[in-house]
Amino acid sequence: MNSTDQNIIEIKRLKAQKNAIILAHYYQTGDVQNIADFVGDSLALSQKAASNSADIILFAGVKFMAETAKILSPLKKVLLPDLDAGCSLANSCNADDFKIFIKDHPGRTIISYVNTNAEIKALSDIICTSSNAVQIVESLPFDEKIIFAPDRNLGNYILNITGRDIIVWNGACHVHEEFSLEALLKLKKENPGAKIIVHPECELPVRMVADFIGSTSLLLKYTKEDNGNCYIVATEVGIIHQMKKENPGKTYLPVPPVDSTCGCSECSFMKLITIEKILNCLKTETPEIIIDNKTLIRAQKPILRMMEISEKLGL
């Protein structure tokens, strides 16, 4: 038995002993996804944490995701195997600057993407995901003035679809902004029957050539239900592990970034989480996500408002 197998056995033992569960995001490596109790996008995993009877939630993802789990499960211990697992998008919007931005644009409803840290959520009126952002905006009166943060590409995508009065914060995800349109079109030329599927965090030229635009979970659903057999995938390459698991007979071609040495686009923050770090995290029950009570309560309200709107709309 190799060391990896031994680590996995020990992880399973500790999970049972400590009544812990492992939540893994779609962008994790395949081995991490395989040992998780639940795999999904960030909000769905946090909801799973809240509805689960586990005492300990180990989040194999990035920091804002673990924070969201803590916000929705304040009485549970939430662990993140590596506190350096941040997010370029969340980091592009800090609370001090955002407070000034809000002050400079008064009287607007603040809709923030779930890909933000707890402090930004605490300053927001409603949280959204890439799956429900358009519907959340359209649920508001047409003349309502809106601030959307932090992703400029998702924000402009929503603005173009809804035609609403939206001021967009100038943030971005480095992974989704770095896809090479030239490489994408080359893949399409080499595979003319392939369908191009794109995350809305991608830049406009990439979105313009897409056959389907959707969140990570919607891209997975699309490849599962669509009758095609080849897909050019413009999002973080980790999702392809789940696509292959659910539809092994289909072909998935990752779009490389402009400056590519590995041929695919990876989130370096996500890839900080490893089997070894997960094992150590379970052993020591550290690092633990701690959020001060005032911030936690304020951040919880816009998430709950999103859930109320989503339930009302049947999303």
N, C-alpha and C positions, 0 to 999 in steps of 0.2 A: 504494500500500500504506500503510495507516494504522500508527500507532505500536504499537498492540496486536498487529497481525500481525507486525510487525518484532520485537517482544519475544518472541513465541512461536517464531519462527524461530531467534532467538538462544538461547532456552532449549533448544530441541532440539539445537542445535549443541553447546552446553556440556555437555549431558547425555551426548552421544556421546563428546565429548573427555575427559570426566572419569569416565566409567563410573559415572554417577549415575542414580538413579531418583527419581521423585516419587510420594509416597504422599499421597492426599487423602482426608480424612474426608467422609462423606456430608453434613455440615453446612456444607461450604465452598460458596462461590458456584458457579454453573454453569460459568463460564469456567475456574475453577481445577480443578474436577472434570474438565473436558474435556481439560486438558493433562496430567493425571496418568497415570502408567503403571498404577496400581492405585487403585481407589476402594473404600472399605469402612468398617467400624467400627474402633474403635481397636485392639483386640487382633488382629483378622485382618490388619490392615495391619502391625503389629509382627511377626507371624509371617511375613508376606510378606517383610519386610525381612531377617529371619534366614535365610530359605531362598533368598534371591536372591544372585547373584554380584556385585552392584554394590559398588563401593568407598565410594560416598557415598549416604546416604539423606537426601533432603530431605522432611521431614514437613510437609505442608500441613494442619495441625491445631492443637491446643493443646499446651502444654508437657508435661503429664503423658503425652500420647501419644508425643511425641518421646523422653521419658525411658524409656518402656516399650520403645521400639524400641532404644534404646541398651543397656538392660539385657539384652535378648535378642541384641543384636549388638555386644558390647563392643569388638570389633576394628575396627568400621566407623566412619566419620565420620558423625555424625548432625547434620543442620542443621535449624533452625527459623527461618523467615524473619522472625519478630518475637517476641522473648522476652516481650513484653507480652501475648502470646496465652495467657492463663492459663485458669482454669476456676473458676467460683464454687463448684462442688461440691468440687473438690479443695482450694480455699482455705478451705473451711469446716472443715477438719480439719488442724490443724498438729501437728507431731511432739511438741512439749513438752506440749501439752494431752492428746494421745492417750496418752502415756506415763502420765500421772496417771490417766486413765480406765481404762487396763489395770490399773494398780496397785490402783485402787479396786474392781475386779471380777476378782479373781485366779482362776486355774484354768480360765479359759475359752479355747476355741479362737478365734483371731482371724481372721475372714474379712473381707477388705477388697475393696471394689469396685475394678475396674481404674482407675476415675476417681479416682485418688489420686496424690499425688506420690511420688517414690522413697523418701523417708524413712518414709512410712506403710507402703509395701509392705515395707520392711525390718523393720518391727515386726510384720508379719503372719505367720500360719501358712499361709493359703491365700488366693489372689486369685480373684475370680470376675468374670464379666461379667453383664450383664442377661439374656443368652441362657441362661446355664448356672447362675445363682445358686441356683435352687430345687433343681436336681439335685445341685449341690455340697453343699448343706446336707443333703439327704436321703441322701447317700452316707455320712454320718457316723452313728455309733450314735445311737439315738433319745434317749438320756439325756445326750448330750454337750451341755455348756453352751457357748454361743457369744456372742461379741461380733461385731456387724456394723457396718461403717463404710464410707463416711460418710453415705450417703443414707437419710434417715429414711423416705421414701416407699417406696423399693425394699425397705428392711429390713422395714417393716411389711407390705408385700405378701408377702414371703417368709415372715414369721412367721405370717400368716393362712393361707397355703396349707399350710405344713408342720406348724404347731402345735408347733414346737420352742421350747426355752428360749433365747430370743435377747434380748440387750440391744442396743439400737440407738443408735448415735451420732446426735446431733441436727444433721445437715447436710442440705443440699439444693441442687439445681440451680435457679438463678433462672428459667431459661427454662421448665422443666417445672412449676414451682410457680405460674407467673403466668397459666396458661390460664384464660380466663373460662368458667365453667360456663354462665352465662347466654347467652353468645355461641354456645357449642357447641350448646345446646338450641335456640337460634334457627335455627342452620344445619340441625339435624335436622328442625325443623318445616317449614322451607322446602324441604328435600330428604328427604322421608320414606323414600325407598328407599335412602338412603345408609347405609353402615356406618361406625360410629365405631371408629377404631383408635387405641390409646393406648399411650404408653410407660409402663413401670412406675414411672418417676421422678415421674410426675404424682401429684397429691394424690388422696386416696380418693374424693371426690365425682365427680371426672372419671373415675377408673377404674371406678366403679360403673355408669356409663352406657355403658361400652364394649362393643362386639361382639367385639373382640379386643384383648388386651394382649400386647405383646411388645417386644423390643429393636428398635433401628433396623433391623438386618438382617432380623429376623423380620417387621417391618411391611412391609418391601419385598417379602419372599417371599410374605407373605399377599396383598398386592395383585396380585402376579404370578399366583398360583395360584387365587385365589378367583374365583368366577363372577359377582361383583358388578361394577357399572360406575361406582360413585360412592363416594368415601371421604372422611370427615371425619377429618383427620389431626391428632392431638394429640402432636406432637413438633416439634423444630426444623424450620423450613420448608425447609432445604436438601435434605432427603431427597426432596422432591417432584420435584426435577430428575431424579433417578434413576428415580423412579416413572414419570414422563412418558416418559423415554427407553425404558424397558422395556415400558411399556404405554400408548402414546400415545392409544389410543382411549378410555381411561377418564378420569374426572373426579376431581380431588383438591382438597379444600377445606381450607385451613389454618385451625386454630382460633386466633383472635386472643387476645392477653393481655388482662387486665382493663384496663390502661392502654395503649391502642393508638392510635398515630398512623399506622402503616404498614399495619394490617390483618392482620399476621402476626407470628409470634413468632420472633425471630432471636437467635442468640447473638452478642453484640457482639465477644466474644473471637475466635470463629471467623472473623468477617468482617474481622479485622485482616490476614489473609493475602490478598495481592493478587498479580496477575501481575507487577507491577513489583518487589515485594519478593522474589518467587521468583527473578526474573532477577538481582537484585543479590546475593541469597544464593548463587546458583551462581557468580557472578563472584568473590566475595570468600571464599567458603566459610566465611562467618560469618553469624549467630551459630551457634556449635557447642555442642551439648549435652555438658556435662562432668559426670560423676558420680564421686565418690571411690570407690576400689576396694572399700573395706569395705562401703559402702552398696550398691554395685552387686551384690556377691556375695550379701549378705543379702536384697536385694530380688528377686534371681533365683530363690531357692529356693521361695517361695510361688507364683510364676508357674509354675514347672516342676511343682510339686505339683498345681496346677489342671489343667495339661495332662495329667498322668498320670491323674488321676481322670476327666477328660473322655474320654481314649482308652479307659480301662477301661469306661466307660459307653456308649461308642460315640457320643458327642456330636459 
